[in-house]
Amino acid sequence: MSLINLFKRPIEKETLDDWAKIASDIAKVALLAIPVVLYGKDPIYLKTINSALLMTGAYFALQSGRIIRRYKAKQEETQ
C-alpha cells in the first residue's frame, strides 16, 4: 500500500534522490541509443527524426533531474 503514496507530501529526501537518478539514467539511455538509430537500416529522414526525439527526451530528462535536485536542496534549506 505504501507504493501508492509515492507522491504524497512531504516527499522524502531519498525518494527525491531516486527520482533524480532515474531521470539521469533515462537521459543516459537516450543518448546511448542515438548511435544505434544512426547505424540502423532506416531511411535518413527517420534517423534524423528519431535522433532529434532522443536528444529532446534526454534534454528534458536532464532538466527534470535538475529541477528535482533543486527542489530537494530548497526543501533541505527550509527544514
N, CA, C and O atoms as a Maestro MAE file, in Angstrom:
{
 s_m_m2io_version
 :::
 2.0.0
}

f_m_ct {
 s_m_title
 :::
 protein
 m_atom[316] {
  # First column is atom index #
  i_m_mmod_type
  r_m_x_coord
  r_m_y_coord
  r_m_z_coord
  i_m_residue_number
  s_m_chain_name
  s_m_pdb_residue_name
  s_m_pdb_atom_name
  i_m_atomic_number
  :::
  1 25 0.810 -1.194 0.000 1 A "MET " " N  " 7
  2 3 0.000 0.000 0.000 1 A "MET " " CA " 6
  3 2 0.855 1.261 0.000 1 A "MET " " C  " 6
  4 15 0.394 2.321 -0.422 1 A "MET " " O  " 8
  5 25 2.100 1.157 0.470 2 A "SER " " N  " 7
  6 3 2.958 2.335 0.514 2 A "SER " " CA " 6
  7 2 3.420 2.772 -0.869 2 A "SER " " C  " 6
  8 15 3.825 3.922 -1.041 2 A "SER " " O  " 8
  9 25 3.371 1.887 -1.860 3 A "LEU " " N  " 7
  10 3 3.774 2.266 -3.203 3 A "LEU " " CA " 6
  11 2 2.785 3.233 -3.841 3 A "LEU " " C  " 6
  12 15 3.151 4.009 -4.723 3 A "LEU " " O  " 8
  13 25 1.555 3.187 -3.404 4 A "ILE " " N  " 7
  14 3 0.542 4.072 -3.966 4 A "ILE " " CA " 6
  15 2 0.790 5.509 -3.534 4 A "ILE " " C  " 6
  16 15 0.417 6.436 -4.252 4 A "ILE " " O  " 8
  17 25 1.398 5.712 -2.398 5 A "ASN " " N  " 7
  18 3 1.601 7.049 -1.837 5 A "ASN " " CA " 6
  19 2 2.963 7.643 -2.191 5 A "ASN " " C  " 6
  20 15 3.561 8.330 -1.362 5 A "ASN " " O  " 8
  21 25 3.465 7.397 -3.395 6 A "LEU " " N  " 7
  22 3 4.772 7.931 -3.783 6 A "LEU " " CA " 6
  23 2 4.773 9.451 -3.878 6 A "LEU " " C  " 6
  24 15 5.802 10.085 -3.644 6 A "LEU " " O  " 8
  25 25 3.635 10.040 -4.218 7 A "PHE " " N  " 7
  26 3 3.588 11.473 -4.434 7 A "PHE " " CA " 6
  27 2 2.925 12.216 -3.284 7 A "PHE " " C  " 6
  28 15 2.593 13.394 -3.415 7 A "PHE " " O  " 8
  29 25 2.734 11.545 -2.174 8 A "LYS " " N  " 7
  30 3 2.116 12.164 -1.012 8 A "LYS " " CA " 6
  31 2 3.118 13.103 -0.343 8 A "LYS " " C  " 6
  32 15 4.290 12.758 -0.192 8 A "LYS " " O  " 8
  33 25 2.668 14.264 0.050 9 A "ARG " " N  " 7
  34 3 3.543 15.237 0.689 9 A "ARG " " CA " 6
  35 2 3.647 14.949 2.164 9 A "ARG " " C  " 6
  36 15 2.659 14.476 2.726 9 A "ARG " " O  " 8
  37 25 4.709 15.180 2.819 10 A "PRO " " N  " 7
  38 3 6.013 15.627 2.329 10 A "PRO " " CA " 6
  39 2 6.771 14.483 1.669 10 A "PRO " " C  " 6
  40 15 6.721 13.337 2.115 10 A "PRO " " O  " 8
  41 25 7.465 14.822 0.610 11 A "ILE " " N  " 7
  42 3 8.234 13.835 -0.136 11 A "ILE " " CA " 6
  43 2 9.563 13.619 0.576 11 A "ILE " " C  " 6
  44 15 10.252 14.574 0.934 11 A "ILE " " O  " 8
  45 25 9.911 12.359 0.773 12 A "GLU " " N  " 7
  46 3 11.159 12.038 1.473 12 A "GLU " " CA " 6
  47 2 12.367 12.385 0.601 12 A "GLU " " C  " 6
  48 15 12.291 12.363 -0.627 12 A "GLU " " O  " 8
  49 25 13.478 12.706 1.259 13 A "LYS " " N  " 7
  50 3 14.712 13.066 0.536 13 A "LYS " " CA " 6
  51 2 15.209 11.905 -0.309 13 A "LYS " " C  " 6
  52 15 15.694 12.108 -1.422 13 A "LYS " " O  " 8
  53 25 15.092 10.692 0.211 14 A "GLU " " N  " 7
  54 3 15.557 9.513 -0.518 14 A "GLU " " CA " 6
  55 2 14.741 9.303 -1.796 14 A "GLU " " C  " 6
  56 15 15.283 8.898 -2.824 14 A "GLU " " O  " 8
  57 25 13.450 9.578 -1.724 15 A "THR " " N  " 7
  58 3 12.594 9.442 -2.900 15 A "THR " " CA " 6
  59 2 12.984 10.461 -3.956 15 A "THR " " C  " 6
  60 15 13.008 10.145 -5.146 15 A "THR " " O  " 8
  61 25 13.289 11.680 -3.533 16 A "LEU " " N  " 7
  62 3 13.725 12.696 -4.491 16 A "LEU " " CA " 6
  63 2 15.049 12.308 -5.138 16 A "LEU " " C  " 6
  64 15 15.234 12.502 -6.339 16 A "LEU " " O  " 8
  65 25 15.969 11.762 -4.347 17 A "ASP " " N  " 7
  66 3 17.234 11.282 -4.910 17 A "ASP " " CA " 6
  67 2 16.990 10.201 -5.951 17 A "ASP " " C  " 6
  68 15 17.594 10.208 -7.024 17 A "ASP " " O  " 8
  69 25 16.107 9.283 -5.628 18 A "ASP " " N  " 7
  70 3 15.814 8.191 -6.556 18 A "ASP " " CA " 6
  71 2 15.212 8.698 -7.860 18 A "ASP " " C  " 6
  72 15 15.582 8.242 -8.942 18 A "ASP " " O  " 8
  73 25 14.278 9.648 -7.751 19 A "TRP " " N  " 7
  74 3 13.670 10.194 -8.961 19 A "TRP " " CA " 6
  75 2 14.698 10.955 -9.805 19 A "TRP " " C  " 6
  76 15 14.665 10.878 -11.034 19 A "TRP " " O  " 8
  77 25 15.592 11.673 -9.167 20 A "ALA " " N  " 7
  78 3 16.633 12.400 -9.905 20 A "ALA " " CA " 6
  79 2 17.571 11.414 -10.601 20 A "ALA " " C  " 6
  80 15 17.977 11.644 -11.741 20 A "ALA " " O  " 8
  81 25 17.916 10.324 -9.925 21 A "LYS " " N  " 7
  82 3 18.786 9.313 -10.546 21 A "LYS " " CA " 6
  83 2 18.092 8.628 -11.709 21 A "LYS " " C  " 6
  84 15 18.719 8.360 -12.734 21 A "LYS " " O  " 8
  85 25 16.808 8.343 -11.562 22 A "ILE " " N  " 7
  86 3 16.054 7.728 -12.658 22 A "ILE " " CA " 6
  87 2 16.038 8.655 -13.867 22 A "ILE " " C  " 6
  88 15 16.213 8.202 -14.998 22 A "ILE " " O  " 8
  89 25 15.831 9.948 -13.637 23 A "ALA " " N  " 7
  90 3 15.812 10.907 -14.740 23 A "ALA " " CA " 6
  91 2 17.164 10.966 -15.447 23 A "ALA " " C  " 6
  92 15 17.216 11.026 -16.676 23 A "ALA " " O  " 8
  93 25 18.247 10.949 -14.693 24 A "SER " " N  " 7
  94 3 19.568 10.980 -15.333 24 A "SER " " CA " 6
  95 2 19.856 9.664 -16.050 24 A "SER " " C  " 6
  96 15 20.523 9.665 -17.085 24 A "SER " " O  " 8
  97 25 19.364 8.544 -15.522 25 A "ASP " " N  " 7
  98 3 19.543 7.262 -16.220 25 A "ASP " " CA " 6
  99 2 18.766 7.228 -17.533 25 A "ASP " " C  " 6
  100 15 19.243 6.679 -18.526 25 A "ASP " " O  " 8
  101 25 17.581 7.809 -17.537 26 A "ILE " " N  " 7
  102 3 16.799 7.893 -18.771 26 A "ILE " " CA " 6
  103 2 17.542 8.721 -19.816 26 A "ILE " " C  " 6
  104 15 17.560 8.370 -20.996 26 A "ILE " " O  " 8
  105 25 18.150 9.814 -19.380 27 A "ALA " " N  " 7
  106 3 18.911 10.658 -20.300 27 A "ALA " " CA " 6
  107 2 20.115 9.895 -20.865 27 A "ALA " " C  " 6
  108 15 20.413 9.998 -22.055 27 A "ALA " " O  " 8
  109 25 20.799 9.136 -20.019 28 A "LYS " " N  " 7
  110 3 21.948 8.358 -20.491 28 A "LYS " " CA " 6
  111 2 21.536 7.324 -21.527 28 A "LYS " " C  " 6
  112 15 22.210 7.157 -22.543 28 A "LYS " " O  " 8
  113 25 20.444 6.637 -21.276 29 A "VAL " " N  " 7
  114 3 19.971 5.623 -22.216 29 A "VAL " " CA " 6
  115 2 19.575 6.263 -23.538 29 A "VAL " " C  " 6
  116 15 19.864 5.719 -24.604 29 A "VAL " " O  " 8
  117 25 18.917 7.415 -23.475 30 A "ALA " " N  " 7
  118 3 18.521 8.103 -24.708 30 A "ALA " " CA " 6
  119 2 19.748 8.527 -25.511 30 A "ALA " " C  " 6
  120 15 19.760 8.404 -26.736 30 A "ALA " " O  " 8
  121 25 20.774 9.022 -24.833 31 A "LEU " " N  " 7
  122 3 21.990 9.422 -25.555 31 A "LEU " " CA " 6
  123 2 22.738 8.219 -26.120 31 A "LEU " " C  " 6
  124 15 23.307 8.297 -27.209 31 A "LEU " " O  " 8
  125 25 22.739 7.118 -25.392 32 A "LEU " " N  " 7
  126 3 23.411 5.916 -25.896 32 A "LEU " " CA " 6
  127 2 22.640 5.252 -27.030 32 A "LEU " " C  " 6
  128 15 23.213 4.468 -27.788 32 A "LEU " " O  " 8
  129 25 21.363 5.551 -27.156 33 A "ALA " " N  " 7
  130 3 20.558 4.957 -28.226 33 A "ALA " " CA " 6
  131 2 20.736 5.681 -29.558 33 A "ALA " " C  " 6
  132 15 20.374 5.138 -30.601 33 A "ALA " " O  " 8
  133 25 21.277 6.878 -29.544 34 A "ILE " " N  " 7
  134 3 21.418 7.644 -30.787 34 A "ILE " " CA " 6
  135 2 22.318 6.936 -31.800 34 A "ILE " " C  " 6
  136 15 21.939 6.858 -32.969 34 A "ILE " " O  " 8
  137 25 23.496 6.414 -31.417 35 A "PRO " " N  " 7
  138 3 24.291 5.698 -32.423 35 A "PRO " " CA " 6
  139 2 23.593 4.451 -32.981 35 A "PRO " " C  " 6
  140 15 23.782 4.101 -34.146 35 A "PRO " " O  " 8
  141 25 22.804 3.799 -32.162 36 A "VAL " " N  " 7
  142 3 22.050 2.638 -32.638 36 A "VAL " " CA " 6
  143 2 21.072 3.063 -33.721 36 A "VAL " " C  " 6
  144 15 20.908 2.372 -34.726 36 A "VAL " " O  " 8
  145 25 20.425 4.198 -33.513 37 A "VAL " " N  " 7
  146 3 19.484 4.701 -34.506 37 A "VAL " " CA " 6
  147 2 20.227 5.115 -35.775 37 A "VAL " " C  " 6
  148 15 19.769 4.836 -36.883 37 A "VAL " " O  " 8
  149 25 21.362 5.774 -35.616 38 A "LEU " " N  " 7
  150 3 22.093 6.269 -36.784 38 A "LEU " " CA " 6
  151 2 22.659 5.146 -37.646 38 A "LEU " " C  " 6
  152 15 22.727 5.281 -38.868 38 A "LEU " " O  " 8
  153 25 23.064 4.041 -37.027 39 A "TYR " " N  " 7
  154 3 23.620 2.929 -37.791 39 A "TYR " " CA " 6
  155 2 22.568 1.902 -38.200 39 A "TYR " " C  " 6
  156 15 22.909 0.830 -38.699 39 A "TYR " " O  " 8
  157 25 21.302 2.221 -37.993 40 A "GLY " " N  " 7
  158 3 20.221 1.319 -38.377 40 A "GLY " " CA " 6
  159 2 19.974 1.356 -39.876 40 A "GLY " " C  " 6
  160 15 20.644 2.076 -40.616 40 A "GLY " " O  " 8
  161 25 19.005 0.570 -40.307 41 A "LYS " " N  " 7
  162 3 18.704 0.451 -41.736 41 A "LYS " " CA " 6
  163 2 17.534 1.345 -42.159 41 A "LYS " " C  " 6
  164 15 17.027 1.208 -43.272 41 A "LYS " " O  " 8
  165 25 17.113 2.230 -41.310 42 A "ASP " " N  " 7
  166 3 16.003 3.123 -41.631 42 A "ASP " " CA " 6
  167 2 16.456 4.213 -42.591 42 A "ASP " " C  " 6
  168 15 17.650 4.491 -42.698 42 A "ASP " " O  " 8
  169 25 15.502 4.834 -43.293 43 A "PRO " " N  " 7
  170 3 15.853 5.965 -44.163 43 A "PRO " " CA " 6
  171 2 16.413 7.140 -43.356 43 A "PRO " " C  " 6
  172 15 16.216 7.229 -42.144 43 A "PRO " " O  " 8
  173 25 17.106 8.029 -44.045 44 A "ILE " " N  " 7
  174 3 17.779 9.164 -43.406 44 A "ILE " " CA " 6
  175 2 16.798 10.051 -42.644 44 A "ILE " " C  " 6
  176 15 17.109 10.505 -41.542 44 A "ILE " " O  " 8
  177 25 15.624 10.304 -43.211 45 A "TYR " " N  " 7
  178 3 14.692 11.202 -42.541 45 A "TYR " " CA " 6
  179 2 14.206 10.593 -41.220 45 A "TYR " " C  " 6
  180 15 13.998 11.328 -40.255 45 A "TYR " " O  " 8
  181 25 14.021 9.285 -41.154 46 A "LEU " " N  " 7
  182 3 13.629 8.647 -39.901 46 A "LEU " " CA " 6
  183 2 14.770 8.670 -38.885 46 A "LEU " " C  " 6
  184 15 14.538 8.850 -37.689 46 A "LEU " " O  " 8
  185 25 15.991 8.489 -39.359 47 A "LYS " " N  " 7
  186 3 17.150 8.577 -38.462 47 A "LYS " " CA " 6
  187 2 17.238 9.972 -37.842 47 A "LYS " " C  " 6
  188 15 17.507 10.123 -36.650 47 A "LYS " " O  " 8
  189 25 17.008 10.978 -38.669 48 A "THR " " N  " 7
  190 3 17.075 12.358 -38.200 48 A "THR " " CA " 6
  191 2 15.978 12.644 -37.177 48 A "THR " " C  " 6
  192 15 16.235 13.226 -36.123 48 A "THR " " O  " 8
  193 25 14.754 12.230 -37.501 49 A "ILE " " N  " 7
  194 3 13.626 12.468 -36.586 49 A "ILE " " CA " 6
  195 2 13.837 11.722 -35.278 49 A "ILE " " C  " 6
  196 15 13.657 12.294 -34.203 49 A "ILE " " O  " 8
  197 25 14.218 10.452 -35.358 50 A "ASN " " N  " 7
  198 3 14.412 9.659 -34.144 50 A "ASN " " CA " 6
  199 2 15.565 10.188 -33.285 50 A "ASN " " C  " 6
  200 15 15.472 10.211 -32.058 50 A "ASN " " O  " 8
  201 25 16.649 10.612 -33.939 51 A "SER " " N  " 7
  202 3 17.769 11.176 -33.186 51 A "SER " " CA " 6
  203 2 17.371 12.476 -32.493 51 A "SER " " C  " 6
  204 15 17.750 12.719 -31.348 51 A "SER " " O  " 8
  205 25 16.609 13.305 -33.194 52 A "ALA " " N  " 7
  206 3 16.151 14.561 -32.596 52 A "ALA " " CA " 6
  207 2 15.214 14.289 -31.423 52 A "ALA " " C  " 6
  208 15 15.289 14.972 -30.402 52 A "ALA " " O  " 8
  209 25 14.341 13.309 -31.557 53 A "LEU " " N  " 7
  210 3 13.442 12.969 -30.460 53 A "LEU " " CA " 6
  211 2 14.208 12.414 -29.261 53 A "LEU " " C  " 6
  212 15 13.884 12.727 -28.116 53 A "LEU " " O  " 8
  213 25 15.211 11.601 -29.519 54 A "LEU " " N  " 7
  214 3 16.023 11.072 -28.422 54 A "LEU " " CA " 6
  215 2 16.792 12.187 -27.719 54 A "LEU " " C  " 6
  216 15 16.886 12.198 -26.492 54 A "LEU " " O  " 8
  217 25 17.341 13.124 -28.489 55 A "MET " " N  " 7
  218 3 18.055 14.243 -27.878 55 A "MET " " CA " 6
  219 2 17.112 15.125 -27.075 55 A "MET " " C  " 6
  220 15 17.476 15.611 -26.004 55 A "MET " " O  " 8
  221 25 15.905 15.333 -27.583 56 A "THR " " N  " 7
  222 3 14.912 16.120 -26.857 56 A "THR " " CA " 6
  223 2 14.514 15.420 -25.560 56 A "THR " " C  " 6
  224 15 14.404 16.054 -24.511 56 A "THR " " O  " 8
  225 25 14.302 14.120 -25.640 57 A "GLY " " N  " 7
  226 3 13.969 13.351 -24.442 57 A "GLY " " CA " 6
  227 2 15.083 13.385 -23.422 57 A "GLY " " C  " 6
  228 15 14.826 13.503 -22.224 57 A "GLY " " O  " 8
  229 25 16.326 13.281 -23.884 58 A "ALA " " N  " 7
  230 3 17.472 13.345 -22.976 58 A "ALA " " CA " 6
  231 2 17.555 14.713 -22.318 58 A "ALA " " C  " 6
  232 15 17.836 14.813 -21.123 58 A "ALA " " O  " 8
  233 25 17.315 15.759 -23.085 59 A "TYR " " N  " 7
  234 3 17.351 17.119 -22.532 59 A "TYR " " CA " 6
  235 2 16.302 17.296 -21.442 59 A "TYR " " C  " 6
  236 15 16.597 17.819 -20.367 59 A "TYR " " O  " 8
  237 25 15.073 16.859 -21.723 60 A "PHE " " N  " 7
  238 3 14.012 17.013 -20.730 60 A "PHE " " CA " 6
  239 2 14.244 16.129 -19.509 60 A "PHE " " C  " 6
  240 15 13.885 16.511 -18.395 60 A "PHE " " O  " 8
  241 25 14.831 14.968 -19.700 61 A "ALA " " N  " 7
  242 3 15.148 14.117 -18.549 61 A "ALA " " CA " 6
  243 2 16.217 14.773 -17.678 61 A "ALA " " C  " 6
  244 15 16.118 14.747 -16.452 61 A "ALA " " O  " 8
  245 25 17.236 15.360 -18.303 62 A "LEU " " N  " 7
  246 3 18.267 16.056 -17.527 62 A "LEU " " CA " 6
  247 2 17.700 17.268 -16.804 62 A "LEU " " C  " 6
  248 15 18.058 17.539 -15.657 62 A "LEU " " O  " 8
  249 25 16.814 17.997 -17.476 63 A "GLN " " N  " 7
  250 3 16.200 19.158 -16.838 63 A "GLN " " CA " 6
  251 2 15.303 18.745 -15.670 63 A "GLN " " C  " 6
  252 15 15.288 19.410 -14.634 63 A "GLN " " O  " 8
  253 25 14.566 17.665 -15.833 64 A "SER " " N  " 7
  254 3 13.705 17.233 -14.734 64 A "SER " " CA " 6
  255 2 14.539 16.763 -13.543 64 A "SER " " C  " 6
  256 15 14.171 17.019 -12.397 64 A "SER " " O  " 8
  257 25 15.653 16.084 -13.795 65 A "GLY " " N  " 7
  258 3 16.549 15.709 -12.704 65 A "GLY " " CA " 6
  259 2 17.113 16.919 -11.997 65 A "GLY " " C  " 6
  260 15 17.263 16.922 -10.775 65 A "GLY " " O  " 8
  261 25 17.426 17.943 -12.761 66 A "ARG " " N  " 7
  262 3 17.951 19.182 -12.184 66 A "ARG " " CA " 6
  263 2 16.899 19.884 -11.330 66 A "ARG " " C  " 6
  264 15 17.203 20.400 -10.255 66 A "ARG " " O  " 8
  265 25 15.659 19.899 -11.818 67 A "ILE " " N  " 7
  266 3 14.565 20.518 -11.062 67 A "ILE " " CA " 6
  267 2 14.328 19.763 -9.763 67 A "ILE " " C  " 6
  268 15 14.105 20.375 -8.719 67 A "ILE " " O  " 8
  269 25 14.375 18.438 -9.824 68 A "ILE " " N  " 7
  270 3 14.164 17.634 -8.619 68 A "ILE " " CA " 6
  271 2 15.274 17.896 -7.609 68 A "ILE " " C  " 6
  272 15 15.007 18.019 -6.413 68 A "ILE " " O  " 8
  273 25 16.515 17.982 -8.076 69 A "ARG " " N  " 7
  274 3 17.630 18.250 -7.153 69 A "ARG " " CA " 6
  275 2 17.515 19.638 -6.525 69 A "ARG " " C  " 6
  276 15 17.807 19.810 -5.341 69 A "ARG " " O  " 8
  277 25 17.090 20.629 -7.313 70 A "ARG " " N  " 7
  278 3 16.889 21.975 -6.762 70 A "ARG " " CA " 6
  279 2 15.774 21.978 -5.726 70 A "ARG " " C  " 6
  280 15 15.885 22.629 -4.687 70 A "ARG " " O  " 8
  281 25 14.702 21.248 -6.011 71 A "TYR " " N  " 7
  282 3 13.604 21.156 -5.057 71 A "TYR " " CA " 6
  283 2 14.072 20.505 -3.766 71 A "TYR " " C  " 6
  284 15 13.688 20.925 -2.675 71 A "TYR " " O  " 8
  285 25 14.902 19.476 -3.894 72 A "LYS " " N  " 7
  286 3 15.432 18.796 -2.712 72 A "LYS " " CA " 6
  287 2 16.297 19.745 -1.889 72 A "LYS " " C  " 6
  288 15 16.193 19.779 -0.663 72 A "LYS " " O  " 8
  289 25 17.154 20.517 -2.563 73 A "ALA " " N  " 7
  290 3 18.009 21.471 -1.851 73 A "ALA " " CA " 6
  291 2 17.171 22.546 -1.163 73 A "ALA " " C  " 6
  292 15 17.472 22.946 -0.038 73 A "ALA " " O  " 8
  293 25 16.120 23.013 -1.838 74 A "LYS " " N  " 7
  294 3 15.237 24.012 -1.240 74 A "LYS " " CA " 6
  295 2 14.502 23.431 -0.049 74 A "LYS " " C  " 6
  296 15 14.298 24.114 0.954 74 A "LYS " " O  " 8
  297 25 14.104 22.171 -0.155 75 A "GLN " " N  " 7
  298 3 13.396 21.517 0.936 75 A "GLN " " CA " 6
  299 2 14.322 21.331 2.149 75 A "GLN " " C  " 6
  300 15 13.884 21.448 3.294 75 A "GLN " " O  " 8
  301 25 15.591 21.045 1.888 76 A "GLU " " N  " 7
  302 3 16.551 20.884 2.989 76 A "GLU " " CA " 6
  303 2 16.839 22.211 3.678 76 A "GLU " " C  " 6
  304 15 17.071 22.242 4.887 76 A "GLU " " O  " 8
  305 25 16.827 23.311 2.921 77 A "GLU " " N  " 7
  306 3 17.071 24.628 3.499 77 A "GLU " " CA " 6
  307 2 15.957 25.030 4.450 77 A "GLU " " C  " 6
  308 15 16.211 25.638 5.489 77 A "GLU " " O  " 8
  309 25 14.742 24.696 4.101 78 A "THR " " N  " 7
  310 3 13.596 25.119 4.916 78 A "THR " " CA " 6
  311 2 13.448 24.300 6.204 78 A "THR " " C  " 6
  312 15 12.756 24.723 7.130 78 A "THR " " O  " 8
  313 25 14.080 23.155 6.263 79 A "GLN " " N  " 7
  314 3 13.950 22.326 7.467 79 A "GLN " " CA " 6
  315 2 15.013 22.603 8.477 79 A "GLN " " C  " 6
  316 15 15.031 21.982 9.539 79 A "GLN " " O  " 8
  :::
 }
 m_bond[315] {
  # First column is bond index #
  i_m_from
  i_m_to
  i_m_order
  :::
  1 1 2 1
  2 2 3 1
  3 3 4 2
  4 3 5 1
  5 5 6 1
  6 6 7 1
  7 7 8 2
  8 7 9 1
  9 9 10 1
  10 10 11 1
  11 11 12 2
  12 11 13 1
  13 13 14 1
  14 14 15 1
  15 15 16 2
  16 15 17 1
  17 17 18 1
  18 18 19 1
  19 19 20 2
  20 19 21 1
  21 21 22 1
  22 22 23 1
  23 23 24 2
  24 23 25 1
  25 25 26 1
  26 26 27 1
  27 27 28 2
  28 27 29 1
  29 29 30 1
  30 30 31 1
  31 31 32 2
  32 31 33 1
  33 33 34 1
  34 34 35 1
  35 35 36 2
  36 35 37 1
  37 37 38 1
  38 38 39 1
  39 39 40 2
  40 39 41 1
  41 41 42 1
  42 42 43 1
  43 43 44 2
  44 43 45 1
  45 45 46 1
  46 46 47 1
  47 47 48 2
  48 47 49 1
  49 49 50 1
  50 50 51 1
  51 51 52 2
  52 51 53 1
  53 53 54 1
  54 54 55 1
  55 55 56 2
  56 55 57 1
  57 57 58 1
  58 58 59 1
  59 59 60 2
  60 59 61 1
  61 61 62 1
  62 62 63 1
  63 63 64 2
  64 63 65 1
  65 65 66 1
  66 66 67 1
  67 67 68 2
  68 67 69 1
  69 69 70 1
  70 70 71 1
  71 71 72 2
  72 71 73 1
  73 73 74 1
  74 74 75 1
  75 75 76 2
  76 75 77 1
  77 77 78 1
  78 78 79 1
  79 79 80 2
  80 79 81 1
  81 81 82 1
  82 82 83 1
  83 83 84 2
  84 83 85 1
  85 85 86 1
  86 86 87 1
  87 87 88 2
  88 87 89 1
  89 89 90 1
  90 90 91 1
  91 91 92 2
  92 91 93 1
  93 93 94 1
  94 94 95 1
  95 95 96 2
  96 95 97 1
  97 97 98 1
  98 98 99 1
  99 99 100 2
  100 99 101 1
  101 101 102 1
  102 102 103 1
  103 103 104 2
  104 103 105 1
  105 105 106 1
  106 106 107 1
  107 107 108 2
  108 107 109 1
  109 109 110 1
  110 110 111 1
  111 111 112 2
  112 111 113 1
  113 113 114 1
  114 114 115 1
  115 115 116 2
  116 115 117 1
  117 117 118 1
  118 118 119 1
  119 119 120 2
  120 119 121 1
  121 121 122 1
  122 122 123 1
  123 123 124 2
  124 123 125 1
  125 125 126 1
  126 126 127 1
  127 127 128 2
  128 127 129 1
  129 129 130 1
  130 130 131 1
  131 131 132 2
  132 131 133 1
  133 133 134 1
  134 134 135 1
  135 135 136 2
  136 135 137 1
  137 137 138 1
  138 138 139 1
  139 139 140 2
  140 139 141 1
  141 141 142 1
  142 142 143 1
  143 143 144 2
  144 143 145 1
  145 145 146 1
  146 146 147 1
  147 147 148 2
  148 147 149 1
  149 149 150 1
  150 150 151 1
  151 151 152 2
  152 151 153 1
  153 153 154 1
  154 154 155 1
  155 155 156 2
  156 155 157 1
  157 157 158 1
  158 158 159 1
  159 159 160 2
  160 159 161 1
  161 161 162 1
  162 162 163 1
  163 163 164 2
  164 163 165 1
  165 165 166 1
  166 166 167 1
  167 167 168 2
  168 167 169 1
  169 169 170 1
  170 170 171 1
  171 171 172 2
  172 171 173 1
  173 173 174 1
  174 174 175 1
  175 175 176 2
  176 175 177 1
  177 177 178 1
  178 178 179 1
  179 179 180 2
  180 179 181 1
  181 181 182 1
  182 182 183 1
  183 183 184 2
  184 183 185 1
  185 185 186 1
  186 186 187 1
  187 187 188 2
  188 187 189 1
  189 189 190 1
  190 190 191 1
  191 191 192 2
  192 191 193 1
  193 193 194 1
  194 194 195 1
  195 195 196 2
  196 195 197 1
  197 197 198 1
  198 198 199 1
  199 199 200 2
  200 199 201 1
  201 201 202 1
  202 202 203 1
  203 203 204 2
  204 203 205 1
  205 205 206 1
  206 206 207 1
  207 207 208 2
  208 207 209 1
  209 209 210 1
  210 210 211 1
  211 211 212 2
  212 211 213 1
  213 213 214 1
  214 214 215 1
  215 215 216 2
  216 215 217 1
  217 217 218 1
  218 218 219 1
  219 219 220 2
  220 219 221 1
  221 221 222 1
  222 222 223 1
  223 223 224 2
  224 223 225 1
  225 225 226 1
  226 226 227 1
  227 227 228 2
  228 227 229 1
  229 229 230 1
  230 230 231 1
  231 231 232 2
  232 231 233 1
  233 233 234 1
  234 234 235 1
  235 235 236 2
  236 235 237 1
  237 237 238 1
  238 238 239 1
  239 239 240 2
  240 239 241 1
  241 241 242 1
  242 242 243 1
  243 243 244 2
  244 243 245 1
  245 245 246 1
  246 246 247 1
  247 247 248 2
  248 247 249 1
  249 249 250 1
  250 250 251 1
  251 251 252 2
  252 251 253 1
  253 253 254 1
  254 254 255 1
  255 255 256 2
  256 255 257 1
  257 257 258 1
  258 258 259 1
  259 259 260 2
  260 259 261 1
  261 261 262 1
  262 262 263 1
  263 263 264 2
  264 263 265 1
  265 265 266 1
  266 266 267 1
  267 267 268 2
  268 267 269 1
  269 269 270 1
  270 270 271 1
  271 271 272 2
  272 271 273 1
  273 273 274 1
  274 274 275 1
  275 275 276 2
  276 275 277 1
  277 277 278 1
  278 278 279 1
  279 279 280 2
  280 279 281 1
  281 281 282 1
  282 282 283 1
  283 283 284 2
  284 283 285 1
  285 285 286 1
  286 286 287 1
  287 287 288 2
  288 287 289 1
  289 289 290 1
  290 290 291 1
  291 291 292 2
  292 291 293 1
  293 293 294 1
  294 294 295 1
  295 295 296 2
  296 295 297 1
  297 297 298 1
  298 298 299 1
  299 299 300 2
  300 299 301 1
  301 301 302 1
  302 302 303 1
  303 303 304 2
  304 303 305 1
  305 305 306 1
  306 306 307 1
  307 307 308 2
  308 307 309 1
  309 309 310 1
  310 310 311 1
  311 311 312 2
  312 311 313 1
  313 313 314 1
  314 314 315 1
  315 315 316 2
  :::
 }
}
